[in-house]
Amino acid sequence: MPEPKRTAAPFADDLDQGFDDDFDPVAENDNPAERLHMAEAIRMAEAIVFASAEPVSEKALAARLPEGIDVPAVMAEMQRQYERRGVNLVRVADAWAFRTAGDLGFLMSRDAPQQKKLSRAALEVLAIIAYHQPVTRAEIEEIRGVETSKGTLDTLMESTWVRMRGRRRTPGRPVTYGTTTAFLDHFGLAELRDLPGIDELKGAGLLSARMPSNFSVPLPPADPDELTEEEDPLTDIDLEELGLLTPRGGDD
């Protein structure tokens, strides 16, 4: 089963020496008190993200930082601080996490557990879900032109890269599928709009140069967590039917 990217921790004792000598969190601000306030907020945010095993959302940061702090500005400045270090601060959807610098990944490869490769069918289904979400199993099969086994979808959900979003408002109320924050994190994407476009896919040899002139890559949703007008949220009854929730016992 594919494993999430390895996370590396910053070394707190080296921070003052490791950053630019001329670093100033708010260099354009001549107010010493405000500069100190920003610097302390950066230290606090750094501690929160460092201690978390999962990416930390800006909403969660705002709830724990002093009231009135400009969280996006704090995180943007901290990201700048870590740009040239062995550990980078990266944005994953609306959350933040520390990750080993991309050019140093080879240092971790010796200790990385062997990853189980996804089958060709699973990769095709994952790509379809990423670009066409929200998408149903029937729609996946129509795009691929072949039947998609439940095991393939189960494998992708076990990898935590794919999730059930809701139910389509059509006869039979089929389940819709979409990608997760873990998918973005693993593939180094800040958001779904960072998925490769048609020119990048052709350049990588993933699309034929003889594709129809009117062929286009679908645009993923701006907010993958928000249900569309054609979807209903999954209820507890739905989750029970799908085997994702233990059935409740009847009344005595």
Stockholm file with secondary structure:
# STOCKHOLM 1.0

chainA/1-252         MPEPKRTAAPFADDLDQGFDDDFDPVAENDNPAERLHMAEAIRMAEAIVFASAEPVSEKALAARLPEGIDVPAVMAEMQRQYERRGVNLVRVADAWAFRTAGDLGFLMSRDAPQQKKLSRAALEVLAIIAYHQPVTRAEIEEIRGVETSKGTLDTLMESTWVRMRGRRRTPGRPVTYGTTTAFLDHFGLAELRDLPGIDELKGAGLLSARMPSNFSVPLPPADPDELTEEEDPLTDIDLEELGLLTPRGGDD
#=GR chainA/1-252 SS CCCCCCCCCCCGGGHHHHSCTTCCTTTTCCCHHHHHHHHHHHHHHHHHHHHCSSCEEHHHHHHHSCTTCCHHHHHHHHHHHTTTSSEEEEEETTEEEEEECGGGGGGTTTTSCCCCCCCHHHHHHHHHHHHHCSEEHHHHHHHHSSCCCHHHHHHHHHTTSEEEEEEESSTTCCEEEEECHHHHHHTTCSSGGGSCCHHHHHHTTSSCTTCCTTCCCCCCCSCTTSCCTTEEECCHHHHHHTTSSCCCCCCC
#=GC SS_cons         CCCCCCCCCCCGGGHHHHSCTTCCTTTTCCCHHHHHHHHHHHHHHHHHHHHCSSCEEHHHHHHHSCTTCCHHHHHHHHHHHTTTSSEEEEEETTEEEEEECGGGGGGTTTTSCCCCCCCHHHHHHHHHHHHHCSEEHHHHHHHHSSCCCHHHHHHHHHTTSEEEEEEESSTTCCEEEEECHHHHHHTTCSSGGGSCCHHHHHHTTSSCTTCCTTCCCCCCCSCTTSCCTTEEECCHHHHHHTTSSCCCCCCC
//
